[in-house]
Amino acid sequence: MIKPVIIDDNKALAIVLRGAQESNYNLYEVVWDLNTQFSTAPLSEKYRAATAAIHELFVRGWIHFFKEHRDVDGNSQYEDFAPENIDTFLANPVTWYPYNGDQCCPK
């Protein structure tokens, strides 16, 4: 029987912080980086580790999420994401899709 791969949360956090040095690093790329480092881990474990790392960084105040809205002239407007919604946001599968400019945080 093959033992399931468990990703250490501290290793996941280090991978996220290293990846965040890139420009335009997004949540999809967090899972991508974990997949690169832990290719034999189940996808559910990669999402669990990614969620734990992002949640930790959010709680520390090291990252922020914003909702993007367009005004009547089509200009982007940004609103801080409410901290009490972080768990719902991270649990939403759409949160982890590649960013296409039209996604919005859950209300």
N, C-alpha and C positions, 0 to 999 in steps of 0.2 A: 504494500500500500504506500502510495506517495504521500508524503507529508505536505500539507498545503503551505504555501509561502505566505508568511506574515511580514508585512513591511513595518519596520520600526518607525514610530512617529517622528523621532528625532532625525532619522535619516531622510524621511520624506520632507521635513522642514528644511533641512540643509539643501536638498535638491531644489526645492521651491525658491529658496533665497539665492542660490546660484543661478537659476534660470531667470529670475527677476532682473538680473543685470542686463538682459536683452531689452531692446525697445519693443514695445507692443506685445509684451508677454501677457497672456490671458489665461483664463481658467482651463480652456481646452489644452493648452500647452503644458499645464501642470500634470495632467493625466498622461500626456504624450511623453513627458520626461520620466515619469514613474514607469511607464511601459518600457522605455528604453533601458532603464536600470533594473527592472524586475519583470522581465518578459514572461517568466513562468508563473507569476502571481495571477490569480483570478482577477478579472476586470472589477469585480465587486470590491476586492481588497485594494485595488489601486484607487478607486473612488473613495473608499473609506479613509485611506491614508491622505489623499488629496484634501478631502473635506476637513480632516483633523488639522492639517497644516494651515490651510487657509483660515479656518476658524481661529486658530491660535494667533495668527498674524493680525487678524481683524480685532480680536480682543485686546491685543497689545497696542493697538492703534498704529501699527506699521503699514497697514493698507486701508484703503477706503473704497467703497463702492458708490457709484453715482447712477442715478436714473437720467437718461438723456431724453429730452423732449424737444420738439421743434416748435418755435413760435410761429405766428401767422406769416412771417416773412421767410420761414424755412430755416432760420438760424438755430443752431443747437443751443439748448439751455440745459444746465446740469443741476440736479438736486441731490443732496446727500441722501444716502440710503439709510433708512431707520435701523439702528442697531438691534432693536427687538425683533426684526424680521430676518436676521442672518441665518437662523436654522432653516426656515422655510425656503429662503433663497438658495442655500447650498443643497437642500434636499430636492430641489426641482431639477429634473434631468436636463431641461433646456439650458440651464445655467452653464452646463459643461460643454455645450455644442460650440463649434467654431463660431466666433463672433462675425456677424454679417452686417452690423450697423443698425439693424431693426429690432434687436432683442430688447426686452425691458424686464426689469426686476418684477417679481410678484408683488402685489399690493398687500 
